[in-house]
Amino acid sequence: MAAAQRKQQVAPGALNAFARFVLCGGGVGLASSFTVVALASWMPWVLANALVTAASTLVATVLHARFTFGAGRHVTLRQHAQSAGSAAAAYAVTCVAMCVLHQLVVAPSALVEQVVYLSASALAGVARFAVLRFVVFARHLSRTATPSPTVVPCSPMGRASQAAGSAVLCRTA
């Protein structure tokens, strides 16, 4: 019984999960930024960025499953796809924010660009956290709970028309 309890992970609270999300995602993001620069010296930057984005999304999904949300060791293909979708949406949000900035300001300073980019990234990160927590790595009771017997109310007289396969619970003692 103790071994079964050790295998079952407990999902952390929202604040704890968010802190883990920031640490895991930030760590992967920091490593990714250095990796893109290194790879860009050997190949076009766009290709290096695409490869690193794909690899970092896979790594971050596994880290978030194991450590951030306590969903266990195995990450399903569906979870990888949903995580990639949320990462693509976050990427789109930052791209749109930068496009809007450049439409509104002809030559924004580097500081303004960083503020807009980081603000959009933070907003997208919070939304991505919510998607990962409540959709991708949500714990659904219907998947983990064992089915309970069908409860059919009964009278002391009994019922002749009850279905033969249903379990009947009658507490008339």
N, C-alpha and C positions, 0 to 999 in steps of 0.2 A: 504494500500500500504506500509506503514511503517513496518507493521508486516511481510509482505512478504520479505521486504528487510532485516529485522533482521534475518529471518530464513535462507536466502541464505548466506552462508559463502564465504568469498573471500580467494582464495588460496594464501598463503604467497609467497614472493619472494624466490629465490633459497638460498640466504645466510641466510635469516631468517628461512627458513624451515630446512636448514642443522643444524643451531644452536639448533633448537627445537628437531631435530632428535638426536643430540648428548646428549642433556639434558634428553630427555625421555628415549632413549635407554640406556644411561649411568646410569640413576637412576634405571631403571629396572634391569640392569646388576649388579649393586651394591647390590640391595636388593636380587637378585637371588644368589649371591655368599654367602651371610650370610645364606640364607635359605637352600642352599645345605649343608653347614656345619652343620646346626642344624638338618636337616633330616638325614644326614649320621650317626648321633649318634644312630638313631633308625632303620635304614635299610641300605642295601649295598649302597655304594657310587654311583655305576653305576645307580641303580634304582632311587636314590634321584636326581641325575643329570638329568636323563631322565624326571622325573616328573616336576622338576623345569624348565627345558628347554621348555617343552610343555606349562606349565602355563605362563611362562614369555613371550613366543612368542605370546600367545593369548592376554595378557595384553598389550604388546608393540604394537601390531597391532591396538588395540582399541585406545590407546593413540596417535599413529601416525595418525590414521584416523581423530581423533577429533582435535588434537592440532598441530601436525607437518605439515600436508598437507591440513587441512581445508576441508576434504572430507565429513564431517557431522557425525552424531551420529551413524548411522546404518552401520555396517561392514558386508558385504556379506560373504557367505561361500567361494565364489571364491577368495575374497580378503584375507581371512584367509589362504586358501590353498596356494595362491601365496606367501604370507608373510612367511609361514612355509617353502616353497620351497627355498626362498631366504635365510632364516636363516640356513637351512640345507646346502646350498651351501657355506655359510660363515663358517660354522662349518667344512666342508670338506677342505676348503682352509687352515684353521689354522692347521688341522690335517696333511695335506700334507706338509705344511711348517715345522712342527716339525719332521715329518718323514725324510724329506730331510736333515734337520739339523743333525739328529742322524746318517744318512748315511754318511755325510761329516765329521762330528766331532765325534770321539769316545766317549769322555766324556766332553760335553760342560758345561761351568760354568752356574750357575743359572742366571747370568747377560746376557749371550749370549742367553740362552733360552728365557728369558723375552723379549729381544730386538727382536728376531725372531718372537715370538708369538704376541707381540704387533704390530709389523710391519705388519704381516699377518692379524691381526684383523683390523687394520686401513684400509688396502687395501680392505679387504672384506666389511668393514663398508661403505666405499665410494661407492663401487659397489652396495651394498644393498640399500643405499640411492637412488642411481640412479634408480634401479629397482622399488623401492616403489614409487618414485616420478613420473616416466615416464610410468610405466606399471600398478602397482597395484592401485594407487590412482590418476591416470591421469584423467583429466576432458575431456571427449570426447564430442565434440560439437554435434555429431550425437545423443547422448543420451539425452541431455538436451534441445536442440533447438527444436522449434516447426517446423513442416514441412512447407516449403514455397510453394506457389502455383506454378504450372508449368508455365513457361514463354514461350509463343509461339509467335514468331514474326508475325506480321500481316501487311498487306498492306491496303491502303485505300479502295481497291476493295473487301476485305474480302476473305475468303477461304471456299469453299464448302466442302473440304475433311478433315477438322479438326476433331479430335476425339471428340465425344460428351461429354466425362467425363473430359476433361482437362480444366483448367481455362485459359482464354485468357486475356492477358494484352496488350492493344493497346493504346498507348499514341498519338493519332492523333487528337488533338482537334483544 
